Amino acid sequence: MGPDTVAEGAGLRRFWSDVRPVARIDNAVGLDNQEQGKPVWVCRGQRAAWTRLWPEFKRLS
Protein backbone atom coordinates (compact mmCIF):
# COMPACT_ATOMS: atom_id res chain seq x y z
CA MET A 1 0.00 0.00 0.00
CA GLY A 2 1.31 3.42 -0.93
CA PRO A 3 1.90 6.35 1.46
CA ASP A 4 -0.98 8.21 3.10
CA THR A 5 -2.28 11.29 1.32
CA VAL A 6 -4.36 14.32 2.21
CA ALA A 7 -7.33 12.55 0.59
CA GLU A 8 -8.19 10.50 3.67
CA GLY A 9 -11.43 10.54 5.61
CA ALA A 10 -10.48 13.17 8.18
CA GLY A 11 -9.21 15.58 5.53
CA LEU A 12 -12.25 15.06 3.30
CA ARG A 13 -14.66 15.78 6.16
CA ARG A 14 -13.49 19.38 6.04
CA PHE A 15 -15.27 19.65 2.69
CA TRP A 16 -18.20 17.17 2.95
CA SER A 17 -20.51 16.26 5.81
CA ASP A 18 -20.87 12.57 4.83
CA VAL A 19 -17.65 10.73 3.88
CA ARG A 20 -17.58 6.93 3.54
CA PRO A 21 -15.05 4.42 2.19
CA VAL A 22 -16.79 2.11 -0.29
CA ALA A 23 -13.94 0.11 -1.86
CA ARG A 24 -10.17 -0.20 -2.20
CA ILE A 25 -8.17 0.36 -5.37
CA ASP A 26 -6.77 -2.85 -6.88
CA ASN A 27 -4.89 -2.67 -10.16
CA ALA A 28 -5.41 -6.46 -10.54
CA VAL A 29 -1.82 -7.09 -11.60
CA GLY A 30 -0.14 -7.03 -8.19
CA LEU A 31 1.81 -3.87 -8.97
CA ASP A 32 2.59 -2.07 -5.71
CA ASN A 33 2.26 1.64 -6.41
CA GLN A 34 0.99 4.71 -4.54
CA GLU A 35 -2.64 4.00 -5.38
CA GLN A 36 -2.74 0.25 -4.70
CA GLY A 37 -4.89 -0.50 -1.67
CA LYS A 38 -6.04 3.09 -1.18
CA PRO A 39 -9.70 3.66 -0.28
CA VAL A 40 -12.32 4.93 -2.73
CA TRP A 41 -14.47 7.53 -0.97
CA VAL A 42 -18.07 8.61 -1.59
CA CYS A 43 -18.54 12.17 -0.40
CA ARG A 44 -21.92 13.85 0.07
CA GLY A 45 -23.11 17.05 1.68
CA GLN A 46 -20.67 19.46 0.10
CA ARG A 47 -19.92 22.26 2.58
CA ALA A 48 -19.08 25.01 0.06
CA ALA A 49 -19.35 25.85 -3.64
CA TRP A 50 -16.84 24.25 -6.03
CA THR A 51 -15.39 27.69 -6.78
CA ARG A 52 -14.33 27.90 -3.16
CA LEU A 53 -13.26 24.25 -2.76
CA TRP A 54 -11.30 23.74 -5.97
CA PRO A 55 -8.25 25.84 -4.95
CA GLU A 56 -7.89 23.57 -1.90
CA PHE A 57 -7.82 20.44 -4.09
CA LYS A 58 -5.10 21.75 -6.36
CA ARG A 59 -2.71 20.89 -3.52
CA LEU A 60 -3.60 17.21 -3.42
CA SER A 61 -1.03 14.88 -4.89
Secondary structure, 3 states (H helix, E strand, C coil): CCCCCCCCHHHHCCCEEEEEEEEECCCCCCCCCCCCCCEEEEEEEECCCHHHHHHHHCCCC
